[in-house]
Amino acid sequence: MDNRKETYYVNIETGEVLQQPIEDTNFRIFADEDEVTDLMGLLGENYDDDLKTFGAAHIPYRNDLPENKEYDQTLNKVYEKIYVLGDEKAKRHIEGMGILSEPPISEHDNV
């Protein structure tokens, strides 16, 4: 198992973690293989929860559905993970979004 940190680029919309940046890439992170695997798992959960909200979205006047809450929770987990692994630009962007109640402590913050 290689715990060496590499640079990756995360696209939230497509759920991809890439080794090379593309125009649509949202965030740059520094992660080892295990951290990338964890993040990809969270992105997969988020995709699954997103599919559940699609069916629920067709129920008029209901925005309190559990599917919406599950989607929001997994999306927050994704952003928390990106915040911990991300560069300063990623951290500032996520802080500016105001979606995290309290930004998690990054290992980069302790250096």
Secondary structure, 3 states (H helix, E strand, C coil): CCCCCEEEEEECCCCEEECCCCCCCCEEEEECHHHHHHHHHHHHHHHHHHHHHHHHCCCCCCCCCHHHHHHHHHHHHHHHHHHHHECHHHHHHHHHHCCCCCCCCCHHHHC
